């Protein structure tokens, strides 16, 4: 499979899970990558300082760059998909903002993913969005001080049936509402797996929102495996992104075919390897 000079990073919350979390940045480096991304890597929204130090230290020791990080999104294993639009999760999200942005400032991370959340039982959708916009405005103001952009990601309803944002259109509407409230530093995360799983025209979506996409993630459909294991024409995706002038990172956020050896899952594209010059970083 051909890629077009793009910069690829590894999501170390879904790959290299056969290793302890703090060993994953070094494993990614050993596999040929110089950048990584993570979902929220702690069990609580405000972890102890020593835990944050250990996490950022693991990145520095491995010599990899953190390019994307999720805000705390609740208990993902239990079905949570974000806190910021939920009355019961709003306070925890707000407590998490400074910690997450602080990590971005320390590491130079430029993208912070704010998972919107599931539909709130008994709460009208408009009220849920109003709370989300308020919290996203707070997050973007903090992120701006660290030179980072907050992104909103549409998920898919097959894997996450209660997710409130399941289309690029809805994500764009929320982003527009945040901007209308006077906030900047907000954009879209285009996860090709989620878009394809929802039956969206991936090429059309990437073109329609080209100016609003700050980060891209890849996994194939339907099994969320590496590119080339499913139905998505990733060479066409990479060619289109290059043609549109997309200069951001592309996160490898897929499930390894061999969960015991994530490093074996990167044969699909040699262009994802570490660049030879800092000029390409």
C-alpha positions, 0 to 999 in steps of 0.5 A, a space after each residue: 500500500 502506498 502512502 504519500 509522505 504523511 506522518 504517522 503516529 501510534 495510538 498506544 492505548 489500543 496498540 502495544 497493550 501487551 506491555 505496561 503503559 509506561 513501556 509503550 512509548 519505547 515500544 513504539 519507538 522500537 517499531 519505527 515511530 517517532 510520535 504517539 498518541 494516547 486516550 486518557 492514560 490515568 484512572 482518574 481525571 486528576 491523577 497524582 503529580 507523580 503519575 503525570 511525571 512518570 507518564 511524561 518521563 516515559 515519553 522523554 526517555 523513549 524519545 517520542 513526541 506526544 501528538 494527541 491526547 484525550 481528555 478524561 472520558 470516563 470509564 471507557 471499558 464500562 461504555 462511557 464515551 466522554 464526560 463533557 456533555 453530561 450533568 453527572 460528568 461535567 465537574 470531573 471534565 472541568 477538573 481534568 482540563 488543567 491537567 490535560 492541558 498541562 501535559 500538552 504544554 509540557 510535551 508540546 502536544 497539539 491535539 486534545 480530543 474531547 469525547 462528547 459523551 453518550 446521550 444523557 437520559 432524561 435530558 433534552 438534546 438541546 440542553 445537553 449540547 448547551 452544556 457541551 458547548 460551555 465545557 468545550 469553550 472552557 477547554 479551548 480557552 485553556 488549550 489555546 494557552 498551550 498552543 493546542 487545538 481541541 477536537 470533536 470526534 464523531 463515533 459510530 453507533 454500531 460499536 457505541 449505540 448510545 454515543 451522542 455524536 455519530 456523524 460528521 455533520 453533528 460534529 460540525 454543528 457542535 464545532 460551529 456552536 462553540 465558535 459562535 460562542 466566541 471560542 477558537 482552537 476547536 476542530 474535527 477529528 476524522 476517524 476513518 473507521 468510525 466514518 466508514 462504519 457509519 456508512 459515510 462517504 469518506 472521500 466526501 466527508 474529508 473534502 467537505 470538512 478539509 478546513 476543519 480537520 485537525 487530526 486523522 485516525 485510521 483503522 479498517 472496516 468492519 473489524 477495526 484492523 490495520 489498513 488493508 484488512 477490510 473494505 476501505 481504500 486507504 491508498 485513496 484516502 492517503 492520496 486525497 489527504 495529500 492532495 488537500 494539503 493535510 499536514 497533520 498527523 495520522 494516528 494508527 488507532 487499530 487493533 493488532 491482528 496479534 494482540 501479543 505482538 503489536 509490532 507485527 501489525 505495521 507492514 502495511 505502509 513503510 512510509 509510517 516509519 521514523 523520518 531520517 531528518 528532523 526537518 520531516 517532523 
